[in-house]
Amino acid sequence: MRVSVIGCGYLGAVHAACMAKLGHQVVGLDVDEAKVADLSAGRPPFFEPGFGDLLAEQTSSGRLEFTTDPDRIADAEVHFVAVGTPQLQGRYAADLTYVRAAIDTILTHADTSAGPVVIAGKSTVPVGTAQRVQESANASGKDLVVVWNPEFLREGFAVEDTLKPDRIVYGLPDDPDRASIGKRVLDECYASLLGLGIPRMLTNQPTAELVKVAANSFLATKISFINAMAELCDATGGDVTQLADAIGYDPRIGRKFLRAGVGFGGGCLPKDIRAFMARAGELGVDEALTFLREVDAINLRQRDKAVDLASDLLGGRFVGHRVAVLGAAFKPNSDDLRDSPALDVAQQVWARGADLAITDPAAATALRSKRPNLNVVDTVDEAVRDADLVLLLTEWREYIDLDPVVLRGLVRTPIIIDGRNVLDPQRWTDAGWVYRGMGRHGGPTTAAGW
């Protein structure tokens, strides 16, 4: 098929390359000339495992091109909208500026003279957006069918999640004839994936719009729940990791996402749950999502708890102490610094007077650009040398596999805060370290009511 992808950031660039991998002729459109030049040359503008090879392969094949010229998308049979929906400045609501611009571009340049063309929304948007897009499409006089086709990418697994998704969702128009057109076009687009037996769900547009934000809200709730349990473990002497293991055996609960730490971040979960709350308020059902305010608050509180714990271990002050921070990206296998708990903690520690060194395997270059005030180094050895405290804040495999005996020979004081609860406490304490996790080493309290 002839496919266009509007917006070539993380979501759009990966989707475009994967659609080309499936055999389609794909044009990726973006307004950022530097980004388009990198992508056209087969150079990924962000870190994502497997994407670089896929991009180079598909641009070389002739099936994938990137451009800033909107005329190049005119003959596409399906236009995927994959632009960002960031949080509005000073508000919880989503900023739909880029979505509106993408739709305007499609309405202006799409050629429907040969028959109906599909607009397939990938962006995470407030429920009701698809209906407004369809109204704009109808007003344009062009034969355009709007389908909402949410993405479910995990950073670090984006290529795999696109080529082998666990489900594909079509949010179709209410009109049966228009719905049939949308279904037929997306079925053709995803034919090879559907042939693998990947589940396809047909819903109306509002349901499809709700799927992604509902999923993100549920995951955020699980993370904040176990972090709330970590607070209780710190107060009582419990171990949150063992607690998570115990409740995770219950098949109704499951172990995934029950790992306490400094909380979630990135470009999706934080802004999506806030936009979800904002939209619920606009719809007059804000009480339905009031619990997400506490989910958000617990998440942010974990960052402050890590800073306070570091301060306590350094005698109540950072001034005069060298602190090493391992990790800056919001998660491993990514260079994404958006709303990163690791970067937030590092910034707070630096602002309170620490001599700070921070490192990250993928995000160092971006970090130097975004936070020129921080001392960014390239290796763990550079970061920890003569450190009084080490903070592990992003669970990169190379940090989990560090040898505590070797590392002790580099630091001044062997104190480590495991902000992701991924290290073996016994192994580190046996090597002479003072180990602190999140909700793993609280002191016992006196029994109440006796």
C-alpha positions in Angstrom: 0.0 0.0 0.0 1.0 3.7 -0.3 1.2 4.9 3.3 2.1 8.2 4.9 3.1 8.8 8.5 2.7 12.3 9.8 5.2 13.1 12.6 8.5 11.3 12.7 9.4 11.4 16.3 9.8 8.2 18.4 6.4 6.8 17.5 6.2 7.9 13.9 9.7 7.0 12.8 9.5 3.5 14.2 6.0 3.0 12.7 7.1 4.2 9.3 10.1 1.9 9.2 8.0 -1.0 10.4 5.3 -0.4 7.8 8.1 -0.4 5.1 9.3 -3.7 6.6 5.8 -5.1 6.1 6.2 -4.3 2.4 4.4 -1.0 2.0 5.6 2.1 0.2 6.0 4.7 3.1 6.5 8.4 3.2 7.3 9.9 6.6 6.5 13.6 6.9 7.9 16.0 9.5 8.6 19.7 9.8 12.0 19.2 11.4 14.6 19.4 8.6 17.5 18.1 10.7 15.5 15.1 11.8 14.3 14.3 8.3 17.9 14.6 7.0 19.1 12.1 9.7 16.3 9.6 9.0 16.8 9.9 5.3 20.4 9.0 5.7 19.5 6.0 7.9 20.7 7.7 11.1 18.4 7.3 14.0 17.8 10.6 15.9 17.1 8.7 19.1 18.3 5.5 20.8 16.1 2.5 20.4 17.4 -1.1 20.2 17.1 -2.6 16.7 15.8 0.6 15.1 19.1 1.7 13.5 19.5 -1.5 11.5 15.8 -1.5 10.5 15.9 2.2 9.4 19.1 1.7 7.3 17.6 -1.5 5.7 14.3 0.2 4.7 15.7 3.5 3.5 18.1 1.5 1.3 15.3 -0.7 0.0 13.5 2.3 -1.6 10.3 1.5 0.3 10.9 4.2 2.9 11.5 7.9 2.5 11.3 11.0 4.8 10.4 14.5 3.7 9.3 17.9 4.8 7.3 18.4 1.6 3.6 17.7 2.3 2.9 17.2 -1.4 4.7 13.9 -1.2 1.8 12.4 0.9 -0.9 13.2 -1.6 -1.4 9.7 -3.1 -1.3 7.8 0.2 -4.2 5.3 0.8 -3.8 5.6 4.5 -2.4 8.5 6.6 -1.1 7.6 10.1 -1.1 10.5 12.5 1.8 9.9 14.9 2.5 13.4 16.3 3.1 14.2 20.0 0.4 15.3 22.5 2.4 16.9 25.3 1.0 18.3 28.4 -0.2 21.9 28.1 2.0 24.4 29.9 0.6 25.0 33.4 -2.3 22.6 32.9 -3.1 18.9 33.0 -4.8 18.8 29.6 -3.1 17.5 26.5 -1.9 19.9 23.9 -3.4 19.0 20.5 -1.6 21.6 18.5 0.4 19.1 16.6 -2.6 16.8 16.0 -4.6 19.7 14.5 -1.6 20.7 12.3 -1.3 17.1 11.1 -5.0 16.9 10.2 -4.9 20.2 8.4 -2.0 18.9 6.4 -3.9 15.8 5.4 -7.1 17.7 4.6 -5.1 20.0 2.3 -2.9 17.5 0.5 -4.8 14.1 0.5 -6.0 13.1 -2.9 -9.4 11.3 -2.7 -10.3 11.6 -6.4 -9.8 7.8 -6.8 -11.9 6.9 -3.8 -12.0 7.1 0.0 -8.8 7.5 2.0 -8.3 6.6 5.6 -6.9 8.8 8.4 -5.6 6.4 11.1 -4.9 8.1 14.4 -1.9 6.6 16.4 -1.4 9.5 18.8 -2.7 9.3 22.3 -5.5 11.8 22.4 -8.4 12.9 24.7 -11.6 10.9 24.1 -13.7 12.7 21.5 -10.8 13.8 19.3 -11.6 11.3 16.5 -15.2 12.7 16.3 -13.8 16.2 15.9 -11.3 15.0 13.3 -14.1 13.3 11.3 -16.2 16.5 11.5 -13.3 18.5 10.0 -12.8 15.8 7.3 -16.5 16.0 6.4 -16.3 19.7 6.2 -13.3 19.6 3.8 -15.5 17.9 1.1 -13.0 15.1 0.7 -13.8 11.4 1.0 -11.9 10.7 4.2 -12.6 8.0 6.8 -11.3 8.4 10.4 -10.2 5.3 12.3 -8.4 5.5 15.7 -5.7 2.9 15.8 -3.8 3.4 19.2 -0.2 2.4 19.6 1.1 0.3 22.5 4.8 0.7 22.2 7.2 0.2 25.0 10.4 2.2 24.7 13.3 -0.2 24.4 10.9 -2.7 22.6 9.3 -0.5 20.0 10.3 -2.4 16.9 9.2 -5.7 18.4 5.9 -4.2 19.7 5.1 -2.8 16.2 6.0 -5.9 14.2 4.6 -8.4 16.8 2.0 -6.5 18.8 -0.1 -8.2 21.4 -3.3 -6.7 19.9 -4.4 -4.3 17.1 -7.3 -2.0 17.8 -9.5 -0.3 15.2 -11.8 2.5 16.5 -14.3 2.6 13.6 -17.0 5.2 12.7 -20.6 4.5 13.7 -21.7 4.5 10.1 -21.5 0.9 9.0 -20.5 1.7 5.4 -17.7 4.0 6.6 -16.7 1.5 9.2 -16.4 -1.1 6.5 -14.1 1.1 4.5 -11.8 1.8 7.5 -11.7 -1.9 8.4 -10.9 -3.0 4.9 -8.0 -0.5 4.5 -6.4 -1.3 7.8 -6.9 -5.0 7.3 -4.9 -4.7 4.1 -2.3 -2.6 5.9 -1.8 -5.1 8.7 -2.5 -8.2 6.6 0.8 -9.9 7.4 0.4 -9.3 11.2 -3.2 -10.5 11.2 -2.0 -13.6 9.3 0.2 -14.4 12.3 -3.0 -14.7 14.5 -2.5 -11.4 16.3 -5.8 -10.4 17.9 -7.7 -7.6 16.2 -10.4 -5.7 18.2 -13.1 -3.7 16.4 -14.5 -1.0 18.6 -16.1 2.4 18.2 -13.9 5.5 18.2 -14.3 6.5 21.9 -13.4 3.1 23.1 -10.2 3.0 21.0 -9.2 6.4 22.3 -9.7 5.3 25.8 -7.7 2.0 25.5 -4.2 3.6 25.6 -4.9 6.0 28.5 -6.7 3.4 30.4 -3.8 1.0 30.0 -1.3 3.6 31.1 -3.4 4.6 34.0 -3.6 1.0 35.2 0.2 0.5 34.9 0.8 3.8 36.7 -1.5 2.7 39.5 0.3 -0.6 40.0 3.7 1.2 40.2 2.4 3.8 42.6 0.6 1.1 44.7 3.9 -0.8 45.3 5.7 2.5 46.0 3.0 3.3 48.6 3.7 -0.2 50.1 7.4 0.7 50.1 6.7 3.7 52.3 4.9 1.4 54.8 7.8 -1.1 54.6 10.3 1.7 55.4 8.1 2.6 58.5 7.7 -1.0 59.7 10.9 -2.9 58.8 9.2 -4.8 56.0 10.8 -5.7 52.6 8.8 -4.4 49.7 10.5 -6.8 47.2 9.4 -9.8 49.2 6.0 -8.3 49.7 5.7 -7.8 45.9 6.8 -11.4 45.3 4.2 -12.7 47.7 1.2 -10.8 46.4 2.5 -11.3 42.8 1.8 -15.0 43.0 -1.9 -14.2 43.1 -3.0 -14.6 39.5 -5.5 -11.8 40.0 -2.6 -9.4 40.7 0.5 -10.6 39.0 4.1 -9.6 39.6 4.7 -7.3 36.6 5.1 -3.6 37.4 5.2 -4.3 41.1 8.8 -3.1 41.6 9.2 -0.2 44.0 11.7 2.5 43.2 12.0 6.2 42.3 8.8 5.9 40.2 7.7 6.2 36.6 8.5 8.9 34.0 8.9 9.3 30.3 6.8 10.9 27.7 3.7 8.8 28.2 2.5 7.8 31.7 2.9 11.1 33.6 1.3 13.3 30.9 -1.3 10.7 29.9 -2.8 10.2 33.4 -2.9 14.0 33.8 -4.6 14.5 30.5 -7.0 11.7 31.4 -8.0 13.5 34.6 -8.4 16.8 32.7 -10.7 15.2 30.1 -12.8 13.5 32.8 -13.3 16.9 34.3 -14.4 18.3 31.0 -16.9 15.5 30.7 -18.3 16.1 34.2 -17.0 12.8 35.6 -13.9 14.0 37.3 -14.7 12.0 40.4 -14.2 8.8 38.5 -10.5 9.5 38.2 -9.7 11.3 41.4 -7.6 8.3 42.5 -5.1 9.2 39.7 -4.2 12.4 41.6 -2.8 10.2 44.4 -1.1 7.9 41.9 0.6 11.0 40.5 1.5 12.4 44.0 2.9 9.1 45.2 5.1 8.9 42.1 6.5 12.4 42.6 7.0 11.7 46.3 9.3 8.8 45.6 11.8 11.2 43.9 11.9 13.4 47.0 12.3 10.3 49.2 15.4 9.3 47.3 16.9 12.7 47.8 16.0 12.8 51.5 17.5 9.3 52.0 20.7 10.5 50.2 20.9 13.5 52.5 20.4 11.4 55.6 23.2 9.0 54.6 25.5 12.0 54.1 24.9 13.4 57.5 22.1 15.8 56.5 24.0 17.9 53.9 25.3 17.5 50.4 27.8 20.3 50.4 31.3 19.0 50.5 30.3 15.5 49.3 30.8 13.9 45.9 27.7 12.0 44.6 27.7 9.6 41.7 24.5 9.1 39.7 24.2 6.0 37.5 21.5 6.6 35.0 19.7 9.6 33.5 17.1 8.2 31.1 13.7 7.4 32.5 14.2 3.7 31.7 16.9 1.4 30.3 17.4 0.8 26.6 16.3 4.4 25.9 17.9 7.9 25.8 14.6 9.5 26.6 15.0 12.2 29.4 11.4 13.4 29.4 10.1 13.6 33.0 12.9 11.2 34.0 12.9 10.4 37.8 16.6 9.8 37.6 17.3 13.2 36.1 14.9 14.9 38.6 16.7 13.3 41.6 20.2 14.2 40.2 19.1 17.8 39.6 17.8 18.1 43.2 21.0 16.6 44.6 23.1 19.0 42.5 20.9 22.0 43.5 21.5 21.2 47.2 25.2 21.6 46.8 26.6 18.1 45.9 29.7 17.7 43.7 27.8 15.5 41.3 28.9 13.3 38.4 26.2 11.6 36.3 26.5 9.0 33.5 24.2 7.1 31.2 25.1 4.6 28.4 22.7 6.2 25.9 21.6 9.6 27.1 24.9 11.3 27.9 24.9 13.4 24.7 21.4 14.6 25.1 22.0 15.2 28.7 24.9 17.5 28.0 22.7 19.5 25.7 19.7 19.7 28.0 21.5 20.0 31.4 24.8 21.9 30.8 25.0 22.6 34.5 25.5 18.9 35.3 28.8 17.2 35.2 28.2 14.4 32.7 30.8 11.7 32.4 31.1 8.8 30.0 31.9 5.9 32.2 30.9 4.4 35.6 34.5 4.5 36.7 34.6 8.3 36.1 31.3 8.8 37.9 32.1 6.9 41.1 35.7 7.8 41.6 36.1 9.2 45.1 32.4 9.3 45.5 30.8 9.5 49.0 27.5 8.1 47.7 26.4 6.2 44.6 22.8 6.5 43.4 21.6 3.9 40.9 18.6 5.5 39.3 18.1 3.8 35.9 18.3 0.0 35.8 20.7 -0.5 32.9 22.0 -4.1 32.7 25.6 -2.9 33.0 24.7 -1.3 36.3 22.9 -4.3 37.7 26.0 -6.4 36.8 28.5 -4.2 38.5 31.0 -5.9 40.8 30.7 -4.4 44.2 34.2 -5.4 45.2 35.8 -3.7 42.2 33.5 -0.6 42.7 34.5 -0.3 46.3 38.1 0.2 45.3 37.1 3.4 43.4 34.8 5.2 45.8 35.8 7.2 48.9 32.8 5.9 51.0 31.0 2.7 50.0 27.4 3.8 50.3 24.9 3.0 47.6 21.2 3.8 47.1 19.5 1.3 44.8 16.7 3.5 43.5 15.3 0.7 41.3 15.6 -2.3 43.8 17.5 -4.3 41.2 20.7 -5.2 43.2 21.3 -8.1 45.6 21.5 -6.4 49.0 23.4 -9.3 50.6 26.1 -9.3 47.8 26.7 -5.6 48.3 26.8 -5.6 52.1 29.1 -8.6 52.0 31.4 -6.5 49.9 31.5 -3.8 52.6 28.9 -1.5 51.2 26.1 0.4 53.1 23.2 -0.6 50.9 19.8 1.1 50.9 16.9 0.3 48.6 13.4 1.8 48.4 11.2 0.1 51.0 13.8 -2.6 51.7 15.7 -1.5 54.9 13.3 0.3 57.2 13.6 0.0 60.9 11.2 -2.0 63.1 8.6 0.0 65.0 7.0 -0.7 68.3 3.7 -2.6 68.2 0.6 -0.6 68.3 -2.3 -1.4 70.6 -0.4 -3.6 73.1 
